[in-house]
Amino acid sequence: MLIDSFTIPATHPSLAGHFPGNPIIPGVVILDHLLSILNSKGVEVTSFTHAKFVKSAKGGQKIDLEVEHCSDITNFKLRHAGELIAYGEITIT
């Protein structure tokens, strides 16, 4: 289910050094936004079981967050324009 969308501005300070001439959003910045969104919805993430980035994202791109909770497993997917950027599993309380 689609939870929310977010955009990291092309002016974000981390982009200048990651990587010069081809700035992409560092994975940790994307995961931090995922945590912020879930926390704002009252979901506390206690750990990332795993996270896999399969495509780069650039500043200014809209990123959609999908979360699916099955039994004791919570999976997430991050997409831009329908294309998978990252996926993984988190533990929540």
N, CA, C and O atoms as a Tinker XYZ file with bonds, in Angstrom:
   372  protein
     1  N      0.835000   -1.166000    0.000000    73     2
     2  CA     0.000000    0.000000    0.000000    64     1     3
     3  C      0.886000    1.239000    0.000000    63     2     4     5
     4  O      1.897000    1.291000    0.701000    81     3
     5  N      0.503000    2.225000   -0.785000    73     3     6
     6  CA     1.254000    3.490000   -0.837000    64     5     7
     7  C      1.023000    4.240000    0.458000    63     6     8     9
     8  O     -0.119000    4.510000    0.829000    81     7
     9  N      2.089000    4.572000    1.140000    73     7    10
    10  CA     2.011000    5.282000    2.409000    64     9    11
    11  C      2.134000    6.784000    2.194000    63    10    12    13
    12  O      1.344000    7.563000    2.729000    81    11
    13  N      3.124000    7.184000    1.411000    73    11    14
    14  CA     3.405000    8.601000    1.248000    64    13    15
    15  C      4.420000    8.778000    0.121000    63    14    16    17
    16  O      4.977000    7.810000   -0.397000    81    15
    17  N      4.639000   10.008000   -0.231000    73    15    18
    18  CA     5.659000   10.365000   -1.220000    64    17    19
    19  C      6.503000   11.484000   -0.636000    63    18    20    21
    20  O      6.046000   12.244000    0.218000    81    19
    21  N      7.729000   11.574000   -1.103000    73    19    22
    22  CA     8.598000   12.657000   -0.648000    64    21    23
    23  C      9.570000   13.003000   -1.763000    63    22    24    25
    24  O      9.797000   12.223000   -2.687000    81    23
    25  N     10.130000   14.185000   -1.648000    73    23    26
    26  CA    11.134000   14.668000   -2.592000    64    25    27
    27  C     12.287000   15.242000   -1.793000    63    26    28    29
    28  O     12.090000   16.040000   -0.877000    81    27
    29  N     13.477000   14.831000   -2.145000    73    27    30
    30  CA    14.670000   15.407000   -1.533000    64    29    31
    31  C     15.177000   16.459000   -2.521000    63    30    32    33
    32  O     15.496000   16.136000   -3.665000    81    31
    33  N     15.252000   17.710000   -2.081000    73    31    34
    34  CA    15.601000   18.782000   -3.014000    64    33    35
    35  C     16.983000   18.611000   -3.648000    63    34    36    37
    36  O     17.909000   18.074000   -3.039000    81    35
    37  N     17.087000   19.074000   -4.857000    73    35    38
    38  CA    18.372000   19.017000   -5.573000    64    37    39
    39  C     19.437000   19.858000   -4.877000    63    38    40    41
    40  O     20.624000   19.728000   -5.177000    81    39
    41  N     19.024000   20.715000   -3.954000    73    39    42
    42  CA    19.953000   21.555000   -3.204000    64    41    43
    43  C     20.372000   20.919000   -1.867000    63    42    44    45
    44  O     21.078000   21.553000   -1.083000    81    43
    45  N     19.952000   19.695000   -1.603000    73    43    46
    46  CA    20.315000   19.039000   -0.341000    64    45    47
    47  C     21.842000   18.998000   -0.228000    63    46    48    49
    48  O     22.513000   18.652000   -1.199000    81    47
    49  N     22.402000   19.341000    0.931000    73    47    50
    50  CA    23.861000   19.443000    1.074000    64    49    51
    51  C     24.630000   18.157000    0.768000    63    50    52    53
    52  O     25.794000   18.226000    0.372000    81    51
    53  N     24.017000   17.002000    0.939000    73    51    54
    54  CA    24.735000   15.745000    0.694000    64    53    55
    55  C     25.008000   15.490000   -0.782000    63    54    56    57
    56  O     25.896000   14.708000   -1.121000    81    55
    57  N     24.259000   16.138000   -1.660000    73    55    58
    58  CA    24.394000   15.861000   -3.094000    64    57    59
    59  C     25.679000   16.427000   -3.697000    63    58    60    61
    60  O     26.194000   15.900000   -4.684000    81    59
    61  N     26.183000   17.481000   -3.111000    73    59    62
    62  CA    27.388000   18.108000   -3.673000    64    61    63
    63  C     28.585000   17.153000   -3.693000    63    62    64    65
    64  O     29.407000   17.213000   -4.607000    81    63
    65  N     28.687000   16.290000   -2.713000    73    63    66
    66  CA    29.830000   15.388000   -2.662000    64    65    67
    67  C     29.510000   13.956000   -3.030000    63    66    68    69
    68  O     30.361000   13.076000   -2.896000    81    67
    69  N     28.304000   13.712000   -3.488000    73    67    70
    70  CA    27.859000   12.324000   -3.731000    64    69    71
    71  C     27.152000   12.212000   -5.077000    63    70    72    73
    72  O     25.931000   12.063000   -5.030000    81    71
    73  N     27.666000   12.256000   -6.118000    73    71    74
    74  CA    29.033000   12.313000   -6.576000    64    73    75
    75  C     29.184000   13.530000   -7.473000    63    74    76    77
    76  O     28.282000   13.809000   -8.262000    81    75
    77  N     30.288000   14.269000   -7.387000    73    75    78
    78  CA    30.449000   15.470000   -8.205000    64    77    79
    79  C     30.277000   15.162000   -9.697000    63    78    80    81
    80  O     30.856000   14.213000  -10.227000    81    79
    81  N     29.475000   15.981000  -10.345000    73    79    82
    82  CA    29.201000   15.790000  -11.769000    64    81    83
    83  C     28.034000   14.853000  -12.035000    63    82    84    85
    84  O     27.470000   14.882000  -13.129000    81    83
    85  N     27.654000   14.027000  -11.073000    73    83    86
    86  CA    26.511000   13.120000  -11.209000    64    85    87
    87  C     25.900000   12.920000   -9.820000    63    86    88    89
    88  O     25.975000   11.827000   -9.260000    81    87
    89  N     25.293000   13.978000   -9.265000    73    87    90
    90  CA    24.804000   13.899000   -7.893000    64    89    91
    91  C     23.621000   12.944000   -7.733000    63    90    92    93
    92  O     22.601000   13.074000   -8.409000    81    91
    93  N     23.782000   11.994000   -6.832000    73    91    94
    94  CA    22.696000   11.082000   -6.482000    64    93    95
    95  C     22.460000   11.173000   -4.980000    63    94    96    97
    96  O     23.351000   11.544000   -4.217000    81    95
    97  N     21.257000   10.833000   -4.577000    73    95    98
    98  CA    20.909000   10.909000   -3.163000    64    97    99
    99  C     21.530000    9.717000   -2.434000    63    98   100   101
   100  O     21.318000    8.573000   -2.835000    81    99
   101  N     22.288000    9.968000   -1.380000    73    99   102
   102  CA    22.841000    8.847000   -0.608000    64   101   103
   103  C     21.713000    8.002000    0.003000    63   102   104   105
   104  O     20.685000    8.530000    0.426000    81   103
   105  N     21.925000    6.708000    0.038000    73   103   106
   106  CA    20.918000    5.802000    0.575000    64   105   107
   107  C     20.509000    6.151000    1.994000    63   106   108   109
   108  O     19.334000    6.037000    2.343000    81   107
   109  N     21.449000    6.568000    2.808000    73   107   110
   110  CA    21.135000    6.900000    4.206000    64   109   111
   111  C     20.160000    8.072000    4.292000    63   110   112   113
   112  O     19.343000    8.121000    5.212000    81   111
   113  N     20.227000    9.008000    3.361000    73   111   114
   114  CA    19.303000   10.145000    3.350000    64   113   115
   115  C     17.902000    9.658000    2.992000    63   114   116   117
   116  O     16.919000   10.100000    3.587000    81   115
   117  N     17.810000    8.760000    2.032000    73   115   118
   118  CA    16.514000    8.197000    1.642000    64   117   119
   119  C     15.913000    7.406000    2.803000    63   118   120   121
   120  O     14.728000    7.557000    3.101000    81   119
   121  N     16.712000    6.569000    3.459000    73   119   122
   122  CA    16.207000    5.780000    4.583000    64   121   123
   123  C     15.798000    6.662000    5.754000    63   122   124   125
   124  O     14.852000    6.340000    6.472000    81   123
   125  N     16.502000    7.773000    5.951000    73   123   126
   126  CA    16.130000    8.710000    6.999000    64   125   127
   127  C     14.750000    9.303000    6.734000    63   126   128   129
   128  O     13.955000    9.475000    7.658000    81   127
   129  N     14.468000    9.612000    5.475000    73   127   130
   130  CA    13.140000   10.125000    5.125000    64   129   131
   131  C     12.072000    9.054000    5.339000    63   130   132   133
   132  O     10.976000    9.359000    5.809000    81   131
   133  N     12.380000    7.818000    5.003000    73   131   134
   134  CA    11.454000    6.710000    5.249000    64   133   135
   135  C     11.121000    6.641000    6.738000    63   134   136   137
   136  O      9.951000    6.528000    7.104000    81   135
   137  N     12.138000    6.709000    7.602000    73   135   138
   138  CA    11.915000    6.683000    9.050000    64   137   139
   139  C     11.057000    7.852000    9.504000    63   138   140   141
   140  O     10.151000    7.675000   10.319000    81   139
   141  N     11.329000    9.032000    8.992000    73   139   142
   142  CA    10.557000   10.224000    9.370000    64   141   143
   143  C      9.089000   10.079000    9.008000    63   142   144   145
   144  O      8.212000   10.435000    9.795000    81   143
   145  N      8.822000    9.560000    7.826000    73   143   146
   146  CA     7.433000    9.372000    7.394000    64   145   147
   147  C      6.723000    8.376000    8.302000    63   146   148   149
   148  O      5.617000    8.641000    8.773000    81   147
   149  N      7.351000    7.244000    8.546000    73   147   150
   150  CA     6.717000    6.240000    9.394000    64   149   151
   151  C      6.532000    6.745000   10.824000    63   150   152   153
   152  O      5.492000    6.502000   11.437000    81   151
   153  N      7.528000    7.443000   11.355000    73   151   154
   154  CA     7.398000    8.009000   12.707000    64   153   155
   155  C      6.245000    9.004000   12.784000    63   154   156   157
   156  O      5.524000    9.042000   13.781000    81   155
   157  N      6.065000    9.813000   11.732000    73   155   158
   158  CA     4.979000   10.799000   11.726000    64   157   159
   159  C      3.608000   10.128000   11.701000    63   158   160   161
   160  O      2.600000   10.754000   12.031000    81   159
   161  N      3.572000    8.861000   11.310000    73   159   162
   162  CA     2.321000    8.097000   11.277000    64   161   163
   163  C      2.174000    7.202000   12.509000    63   162   164   165
   164  O      1.285000    6.352000   12.563000    81   163
   165  N      3.060000    7.400000   13.507000    73   163   166
   166  CA     2.980000    6.645000   14.743000    64   165   167
   167  C      3.610000    5.264000   14.691000    63   166   168   169
   168  O      3.386000    4.445000   15.582000    81   167
   169  N      4.396000    4.996000   13.653000    73   167   170
   170  CA     5.075000    3.704000   13.514000    64   169   171
   171  C      6.523000    3.881000   13.921000    63   170   172   173
   172  O      7.230000    4.721000   13.362000    81   171
   173  N      6.970000    3.097000   14.888000    73   171   174
   174  CA     8.357000    3.172000   15.329000    64   173   175
   175  C      9.147000    2.022000   14.718000    63   174   176   177
   176  O      8.849000    0.852000   14.958000    81   175
   177  N     10.139000    2.362000   13.939000    73   175   178
   178  CA    11.018000    1.362000   13.337000    64   177   179
   179  C     12.135000    1.082000   14.332000    63   178   180   181
   180  O     12.843000    1.996000   14.756000    81   179
   181  N     12.291000   -0.193000   14.704000    73   179   182
   182  CA    13.347000   -0.547000   15.658000    64   181   183
   183  C     14.610000   -1.010000   14.951000    63   182   184   185
   184  O     15.703000   -0.913000   15.510000    81   183
   185  N     14.473000   -1.519000   13.709000    73   183   186
   186  CA    15.672000   -1.925000   12.969000    64   185   187
   187  C     15.337000   -2.147000   11.491000    63   186   188   189
   188  O     14.188000   -2.367000   11.109000    81   187
   189  N     16.383000   -2.080000   10.695000    73   187   190
   190  CA    16.306000   -2.500000    9.304000    64   189   191
   191  C     16.871000   -3.915000    9.253000    63   190   192   193
   192  O     18.036000   -4.132000    9.585000    81   191
   193  N     16.052000   -4.873000    8.839000    73   191   194
   194  CA    16.532000   -6.239000    8.697000    64   193   195
   195  C     17.451000   -6.315000    7.494000    63   194   196   197
   196  O     18.514000   -6.935000    7.544000    81   195
   197  N     17.024000   -5.673000    6.406000    73   195   198
   198  CA    17.879000   -5.502000    5.241000    64   197   199
   199  C     17.300000   -4.401000    4.353000    63   198   200   201
   200  O     16.109000   -4.097000    4.406000    81   199
   201  N     18.163000   -3.823000    3.549000    73   199   202
   202  CA    17.766000   -2.805000    2.579000    64   201   203
   203  C     18.662000   -2.972000    1.353000    63   202   204   205
   204  O     19.879000   -3.105000    1.474000    81   203
   205  N     18.057000   -2.964000    0.197000    73   203   206
   206  CA    18.794000   -3.144000   -1.057000    64   205   207
   207  C     18.415000   -2.014000   -2.006000    63   206   208   209
   208  O     17.240000   -1.815000   -2.313000    81   207
   209  N     19.417000   -1.281000   -2.464000    73   207   210
   210  CA    19.204000   -0.222000   -3.449000    64   209   211
   211  C     19.517000   -0.788000   -4.826000    63   210   212   213
   212  O     20.598000   -1.331000   -5.053000    81   211
   213  N     18.569000   -0.656000   -5.738000    73   211   214
   214  CA    18.734000   -1.229000   -7.077000    64   213   215
   215  C     18.847000   -0.166000   -8.162000    63   214   216   217
   216  O     19.190000   -0.474000   -9.304000    81   215
   217  N     18.561000    1.079000   -7.810000    73   215   218
   218  CA    18.647000    2.174000   -8.772000    64   217   219
   219  C     18.914000    3.469000   -8.019000    63   218   220   221
   220  O     18.450000    3.646000   -6.892000    81   219
   221  N     19.650000    4.360000   -8.633000    73   219   222
   222  CA    19.952000    5.657000   -8.019000    64   221   223
   223  C     18.761000    6.593000   -8.137000    63   222   224   225
   224  O     17.935000    6.473000   -9.042000    81   223
   225  N     18.696000    7.524000   -7.200000    73   223   226
   226  CA    17.701000    8.594000   -7.251000    64   225   227
   227  C     18.437000    9.922000   -7.224000    63   226   228   229
   228  O     19.473000   10.058000   -6.572000    81   227
   229  N     17.899000   10.889000   -7.931000    73   227   230
   230  CA    18.502000   12.217000   -7.997000    64   229   231
   231  C     17.625000   13.204000   -7.233000    63   230   232   233
   232  O     16.421000   13.000000   -7.078000    81   231
   233  N     18.249000   14.267000   -6.765000    73   231   234
   234  CA    17.507000   15.310000   -6.073000    64   233   235
   235  C     16.390000   15.852000   -6.946000    63   234   236   237
   236  O     16.541000   15.987000   -8.160000    81   235
   237  N     15.269000   16.161000   -6.311000    73   235   238
   238  CA    14.114000   16.707000   -7.020000    64   237   239
   239  C     13.165000   15.652000   -7.544000    63   238   240   241
   240  O     12.071000   15.986000   -7.999000    81   239
   241  N     13.554000   14.381000   -7.492000    73   239   242
   242  CA    12.659000   13.314000   -7.960000    64   241   243
   243  C     11.685000   12.921000   -6.850000    63   242   244   245
   244  O     12.066000   12.813000   -5.685000    81   243
   245  N     10.433000   12.710000   -7.227000    73   243   246
   246  CA     9.423000   12.254000   -6.275000    64   245   247
   247  C      9.643000   10.770000   -6.014000    63   246   248   249
   248  O      9.757000    9.978000   -6.949000    81   247
   249  N      9.703000   10.399000   -4.740000    73   247   250
   250  CA     9.902000    9.006000   -4.346000    64   249   251
   251  C      8.663000    8.550000   -3.590000    63   250   252   253
   252  O      8.242000    9.191000   -2.627000    81   251
   253  N      8.088000    7.448000   -4.025000    73   251   254
   254  CA     6.908000    6.879000   -3.385000    64   253   255
   255  C      7.321000    5.776000   -2.433000    63   254   256   257
   256  O      8.164000    4.942000   -2.764000    81   255
   257  N      6.724000    5.771000   -1.246000    73   255   258
   258  CA     6.991000    4.765000   -0.226000    64   257   259
   259  C      5.800000    3.835000   -0.126000    63   258   260   261
   260  O      4.674000    4.277000    0.102000    81   259
   261  N      6.048000    2.549000   -0.295000    73   259   262
   262  CA     5.024000    1.520000   -0.119000    64   261   263
   263  C      5.450000    0.640000    1.047000    63   262   264   265
   264  O      6.618000    0.270000    1.162000    81   263
   265  N      4.493000    0.306000    1.911000    73   263   266
   266  CA     4.770000   -0.560000    3.051000    64   265   267
   267  C      3.704000   -1.646000    3.096000    63   266   268   269
   268  O      2.517000   -1.381000    2.908000    81   267
   269  N      4.147000   -2.864000    3.347000    73   267   270
   270  CA     3.222000   -3.991000    3.476000    64   269   271
   271  C      3.590000   -4.761000    4.741000    63   270   272   273
   272  O      4.725000   -5.207000    4.911000    81   271
   273  N      2.608000   -4.904000    5.616000    73   271   274
   274  CA     2.841000   -5.613000    6.870000    64   273   275
   275  C      2.126000   -6.957000    6.813000    63   274   276   277
   276  O      0.905000   -7.015000    6.667000    81   275
   277  N      2.891000   -8.029000    6.929000    73   275   278
   278  CA     2.348000   -9.390000    6.932000    64   277   279
   279  C      2.875000  -10.101000    8.170000    63   278   280   281
   280  O      4.083000  -10.284000    8.322000    81   279
   281  N      1.980000  -10.493000    9.039000    73   279   282
   282  CA     2.361000  -11.219000   10.241000    64   281   283
   283  C      3.379000  -10.402000   11.025000    63   282   284   285
   284  O      3.054000   -9.307000   11.484000    81   283
   285  N      4.587000  -10.895000   11.192000    73   283   286
   286  CA     5.604000  -10.158000   11.942000    64   285   287
   287  C      6.659000   -9.532000   11.036000    63   286   288   289
   288  O      7.712000   -9.101000   11.506000    81   287
   289  N      6.374000   -9.483000    9.736000    73   287   290
   290  CA     7.323000   -8.936000    8.767000    64   289   291
   291  C      6.724000   -7.674000    8.138000    63   290   292   293
   292  O      5.560000   -7.661000    7.738000    81   291
   293  N      7.531000   -6.623000    8.057000    73   291   294
   294  CA     7.110000   -5.398000    7.385000    64   293   295
   295  C      8.094000   -5.131000    6.253000    63   294   296   297
   296  O      9.287000   -4.933000    6.483000    81   295
   297  N      7.582000   -5.128000    5.039000    73   295   298
   298  CA     8.397000   -4.881000    3.852000    64   297   299
   299  C      8.157000   -3.466000    3.352000    63   298   300   301
   300  O      7.060000   -2.925000    3.491000    81   299
   301  N      9.187000   -2.876000    2.772000    73   299   302
   302  CA     9.019000   -1.566000    2.153000    64   301   303
   303  C      9.587000   -1.594000    0.738000    63   302   304   305
   304  O     10.482000   -2.372000    0.410000    81   303
   305  N      9.031000   -0.717000   -0.078000    73   303   306
   306  CA     9.539000   -0.482000   -1.431000    64   305   307
   307  C      9.547000    1.015000   -1.661000    63   306   308   309
   308  O      8.630000    1.723000   -1.244000    81   307
   309  N     10.582000    1.490000   -2.321000    73   307   310
   310  CA    10.694000    2.888000   -2.710000    64   309   311
   311  C     10.768000    2.935000   -4.227000    63   310   312   313
   312  O     11.567000    2.228000   -4.841000    81   311
   313  N      9.926000    3.775000   -4.831000    73   311   314
   314  CA     9.861000    3.859000   -6.292000    64   313   315
   315  C      9.910000    5.312000   -6.748000    63   314   316   317
   316  O      9.485000    6.224000   -6.038000    81   315
   317  N     10.435000    5.500000   -7.945000    73   315   318
   318  CA    10.367000    6.788000   -8.637000    64   317   319
   319  C      9.772000    6.510000  -10.013000    63   318   320   321
   320  O     10.293000    5.693000  -10.772000    81   319
   321  N      8.671000    7.203000  -10.329000    73   319   322
   322  CA     7.988000    7.041000  -11.615000    64   321   323
   323  C      7.710000    5.559000  -11.902000    63   322   324   325
   324  O      7.832000    5.103000  -13.039000    81   323
   325  N      7.337000    4.826000  -10.862000    73   323   326
   326  CA     7.005000    3.415000  -11.014000    64   325   327
   327  C      8.196000    2.470000  -10.997000    63   326   328   329
   328  O      8.012000    1.257000  -10.900000    81   327
   329  N      9.403000    2.993000  -11.090000    73   327   330
   330  CA    10.596000    2.137000  -11.105000    64   329   331
   331  C     11.132000    1.940000   -9.693000    63   330   332   333
   332  O     11.241000    2.888000   -8.915000    81   331
   333  N     11.461000    0.709000   -9.384000    73   331   334
   334  CA    11.967000    0.367000   -8.065000    64   333   335
   335  C     13.339000    0.999000   -7.824000    63   334   336   337
   336  O     14.255000    0.855000   -8.633000    81   335
   337  N     13.460000    1.697000   -6.703000    73   335   338
   338  CA    14.734000    2.285000   -6.279000    64   337   339
   339  C     15.365000    1.402000   -5.203000    63   338   340   341
   340  O     16.554000    1.087000   -5.251000    81   339
   341  N     14.531000    1.009000   -4.227000    73   339   342
   342  CA    15.043000    0.220000   -3.105000    64   341   343
   343  C     13.909000   -0.597000   -2.509000    63   342   344   345
   344  O     12.729000   -0.291000   -2.676000    81   343
   345  N     14.313000   -1.642000   -1.812000    73   343   346
   346  CA    13.345000   -2.465000   -1.082000    64   345   347
   347  C     14.041000   -3.039000    0.133000    63   346   348   349
   348  O     15.268000   -3.038000    0.225000    81   347
   349  N     13.244000   -3.526000    1.058000    73   347   350
   350  CA    13.841000   -4.118000    2.243000    64   349   351
   351  C     12.801000   -4.519000    3.260000    63   350   352   353
   352  O     11.600000   -4.548000    2.991000    81   351
   353  N     13.301000   -4.825000    4.430000    73   351   354
   354  CA    12.465000   -5.303000    5.521000    64   353   355
   355  C     12.851000   -4.557000    6.784000    63   354   356   357
   356  O     14.031000   -4.346000    7.068000    81   355
   357  N     11.835000   -4.162000    7.537000    73   355   358
   358  CA    12.062000   -3.453000    8.782000    64   357   359
   359  C     11.330000   -4.149000    9.920000    63   358   360   361
   360  O     10.364000   -4.882000    9.710000    81   359
   361  N     11.816000   -3.898000   11.125000    73   359   362
   362  CA    11.134000   -4.349000   12.329000    64   361   363
   363  C     10.488000   -3.136000   12.955000    63   362   364   365
   364  O     11.124000   -2.096000   13.130000    81   363
   365  N      9.198000   -3.279000   13.298000    73   363   366
   366  CA     8.475000   -2.159000   13.887000    64   365   367
   367  C      7.881000   -2.576000   15.235000    63   366   368   369
   368  O      7.741000   -3.762000   15.536000    81   367
   369  N      7.536000   -1.564000   16.036000    73   367   370
   370  CA     6.853000   -1.845000   17.302000    64   369   371
   371  C      5.497000   -1.187000   17.296000    63   370   372
   372  O      4.752000   -1.297000   18.270000    81   371
